[in-house]
């Protein structure tokens, strides 16, 4: 195949070309991306825009074949690189100069360790009955901070949803169904519906890999243990390292493991989008609601001492329980947000095919 | 020379965080691919997290979980025995928030990719100028 500057006729070809060139045909593939390169620098794999391929920035294809007409940006890049390097080095130099005034590593008398933290360490057990000072500072002494951090996470989930979620794709998509017994694959257009009663068919992704029994089984068995450990981490956050953030991330990870080892549809069947949204909001609501309840009971916002009359315990234990309630709220919010971000980003807002 | 080495070794945690931060900053400024910029941002965040956590260290201190036995009343606690919990609290939330912001950044990346069919900054700028 001739490689020359005259390949303008290729521009009319569809982008789905490289769909057929996956696999061992490396050389053909490289020539194709060479030609496609003037149309756009990205070559689609599998027809759905996944698998970003780049690599023609310096005039050389990543496969080692020369591409023409890609030189004009090099000079600019060099200037920018130099400026960037100078800025980074300057900032680093200034910071290194500032370290002269900083306390040495592990110095017990450093300003950070002598200002407020001794009060937290010495009074935490007495005031809140929570041995883990990190938890008591997180949810009680600095409760406002954590509440708004939770709100930030909630908003990040909402932003991902608003940016990406597509309810009706513009072009009708093709769906693939595989007959489990024979391995035959049916292609169904979006507009047509598949009779749902045919249980011998299973829906598969555009890029479908055969089932790996070991991975699937292992992940399926792993999920409940991950969740159990996550619940332990949330519930035992008073006495050992842990709490709502860590446990919530683990709970989210258990669903993400399911989505990665099976497919996204399996995971969204377990936790649907609406339930996810409800949980995400209710986590923040539990946190803010606990604070508001304290307000209604005549104390300051997030002052858990006021909960003593509701929970029928003394004021120290009330603070301990208040921290626990708040941690549960954080855990729920973080879990739902992690799942939502993964679902939206991995399926580009379509919720049909994940990674 | 030995004196300088002594000062560097006494504060090596700051050096590590500064070097990581410089790498992140350089990637954020110079790299042309938006995903690489996001990675640079993450390296930057990691450097800050390392900085904060290293501030909390006290020589001779253990993790900030007060020694306790079930049923025993409160006893006197010496702050010097436990490391500073405050940086840990701040970074605990910062880590999760950094994951959430990473999600938002990737979502924006997907939107940009849908619109321009590329994640290279110069190609996006060329396309914008053509319009």
HADDOCK unambig.tbl for C-alpha pairs under 7 A between the chains (distance, minus, plus):
assign (segid A and resid 41 and name CA) (segid B and resid 118 and name CA) 6.75 0.50 0.50
assign (segid A and resid 42 and name CA) (segid B and resid 117 and name CA) 6.77 0.50 0.50
assign (segid A and resid 42 and name CA) (segid B and resid 118 and name CA) 6.29 0.50 0.50
assign (segid A and resid 80 and name CA) (segid B and resid 30 and name CA) 6.42 0.50 0.50
assign (segid A and resid 81 and name CA) (segid B and resid 30 and name CA) 5.45 0.50 0.50
assign (segid A and resid 84 and name CA) (segid B and resid 26 and name CA) 5.79 0.50 0.50
assign (segid A and resid 84 and name CA) (segid B and resid 29 and name CA) 5.64 0.50 0.50
assign (segid A and resid 84 and name CA) (segid B and resid 30 and name CA) 5.69 0.50 0.50
assign (segid A and resid 85 and name CA) (segid B and resid 26 and name CA) 6.15 0.50 0.50
assign (segid A and resid 88 and name CA) (segid B and resid 22 and name CA) 5.22 0.50 0.50
assign (segid A and resid 88 and name CA) (segid B and resid 25 and name CA) 5.98 0.50 0.50
assign (segid A and resid 88 and name CA) (segid B and resid 26 and name CA) 5.62 0.50 0.50
assign (segid A and resid 89 and name CA) (segid B and resid 22 and name CA) 6.81 0.50 0.50
assign (segid A and resid 92 and name CA) (segid B and resid 18 and name CA) 5.88 0.50 0.50
assign (segid A and resid 92 and name CA) (segid B and resid 22 and name CA) 6.02 0.50 0.50
assign (segid A and resid 95 and name CA) (segid B and resid 18 and name CA) 6.94 0.50 0.50
assign (segid A and resid 96 and name CA) (segid B and resid 15 and name CA) 6.98 0.50 0.50
assign (segid A and resid 99 and name CA) (segid B and resid 14 and name CA) 6.91 0.50 0.50
assign (segid A and resid 104 and name CA) (segid B and resid 10 and name CA) 5.47 0.50 0.50
assign (segid A and resid 104 and name CA) (segid B and resid 11 and name CA) 5.20 0.50 0.50
assign (segid A and resid 105 and name CA) (segid B and resid 10 and name CA) 5.98 0.50 0.50
assign (segid A and resid 105 and name CA) (segid B and resid 11 and name CA) 5.35 0.50 0.50
assign (segid A and resid 105 and name CA) (segid B and resid 13 and name CA) 6.69 0.50 0.50
assign (segid A and resid 106 and name CA) (segid B and resid 57 and name CA) 4.81 0.50 0.50
assign (segid A and resid 106 and name CA) (segid B and resid 58 and name CA) 4.28 0.50 0.50
assign (segid A and resid 106 and name CA) (segid B and resid 59 and name CA) 4.85 0.50 0.50
assign (segid A and resid 107 and name CA) (segid B and resid 58 and name CA) 5.60 0.50 0.50
assign (segid A and resid 107 and name CA) (segid B and resid 59 and name CA) 6.28 0.50 0.50
assign (segid A and resid 108 and name CA) (segid B and resid 58 and name CA) 4.78 0.50 0.50
assign (segid A and resid 108 and name CA) (segid B and resid 59 and name CA) 6.20 0.50 0.50
assign (segid A and resid 108 and name CA) (segid B and resid 80 and name CA) 6.94 0.50 0.50
assign (segid A and resid 113 and name CA) (segid B and resid 56 and name CA) 6.86 0.50 0.50
assign (segid A and resid 113 and name CA) (segid B and resid 84 and name CA) 5.71 0.50 0.50
assign (segid A and resid 117 and name CA) (segid B and resid 84 and name CA) 5.94 0.50 0.50
assign (segid A and resid 117 and name CA) (segid B and resid 85 and name CA) 6.73 0.50 0.50
assign (segid A and resid 117 and name CA) (segid B and resid 86 and name CA) 6.35 0.50 0.50
assign (segid A and resid 118 and name CA) (segid B and resid 79 and name CA) 4.96 0.50 0.50
assign (segid A and resid 121 and name CA) (segid B and resid 79 and name CA) 5.78 0.50 0.50
assign (segid A and resid 122 and name CA) (segid B and resid 77 and name CA) 5.20 0.50 0.50
assign (segid A and resid 122 and name CA) (segid B and resid 78 and name CA) 6.50 0.50 0.50
assign (segid A and resid 122 and name CA) (segid B and resid 79 and name CA) 6.09 0.50 0.50
assign (segid A and resid 125 and name CA) (segid B and resid 74 and name CA) 6.56 0.50 0.50
assign (segid A and resid 126 and name CA) (segid B and resid 74 and name CA) 5.88 0.50 0.50
assign (segid A and resid 131 and name CA) (segid B and resid 65 and name CA) 5.26 0.50 0.50
assign (segid A and resid 131 and name CA) (segid B and resid 66 and name CA) 4.76 0.50 0.50
assign (segid A and resid 132 and name CA) (segid B and resid 64 and name CA) 6.30 0.50 0.50
assign (segid A and resid 132 and name CA) (segid B and resid 65 and name CA) 4.19 0.50 0.50
assign (segid A and resid 132 and name CA) (segid B and resid 66 and name CA) 6.30 0.50 0.50
assign (segid A and resid 133 and name CA) (segid B and resid 64 and name CA) 5.71 0.50 0.50
assign (segid A and resid 133 and name CA) (segid B and resid 65 and name CA) 5.79 0.50 0.50
assign (segid A and resid 133 and name CA) (segid B and resid 85 and name CA) 6.41 0.50 0.50
assign (segid A and resid 134 and name CA) (segid B and resid 64 and name CA) 6.85 0.50 0.50
assign (segid A and resid 134 and name CA) (segid B and resid 85 and name CA) 5.43 0.50 0.50
assign (segid A and resid 134 and name CA) (segid B and resid 88 and name CA) 6.83 0.50 0.50
assign (segid A and resid 134 and name CA) (segid B and resid 89 and name CA) 5.68 0.50 0.50
assign (segid A and resid 137 and name CA) (segid B and resid 89 and name CA) 7.00 0.50 0.50
assign (segid A and resid 138 and name CA) (segid B and resid 89 and name CA) 5.71 0.50 0.50
assign (segid A and resid 149 and name CA) (segid B and resid 93 and name CA) 6.61 0.50 0.50
assign (segid A and resid 153 and name CA) (segid B and resid 97 and name CA) 5.98 0.50 0.50
assign (segid A and resid 153 and name CA) (segid B and resid 100 and name CA) 5.87 0.50 0.50
assign (segid A and resid 156 and name CA) (segid B and resid 100 and name CA) 5.73 0.50 0.50
assign (segid A and resid 156 and name CA) (segid B and resid 101 and name CA) 6.48 0.50 0.50
assign (segid A and resid 156 and name CA) (segid B and resid 104 and name CA) 6.16 0.50 0.50
assign (segid A and resid 159 and name CA) (segid B and resid 104 and name CA) 6.75 0.50 0.50
assign (segid A and resid 160 and name CA) (segid B and resid 104 and name CA) 5.60 0.50 0.50
assign (segid A and resid 160 and name CA) (segid B and resid 107 and name CA) 5.94 0.50 0.50
assign (segid A and resid 163 and name CA) (segid B and resid 107 and name CA) 6.70 0.50 0.50
assign (segid A and resid 164 and name CA) (segid B and resid 107 and name CA) 6.52 0.50 0.50
assign (segid A and resid 341 and name CA) (segid B and resid 103 and name CA) 5.91 0.50 0.50
assign (segid A and resid 345 and name CA) (segid B and resid 106 and name CA) 6.99 0.50 0.50
assign (segid A and resid 345 and name CA) (segid B and resid 107 and name CA) 5.91 0.50 0.50
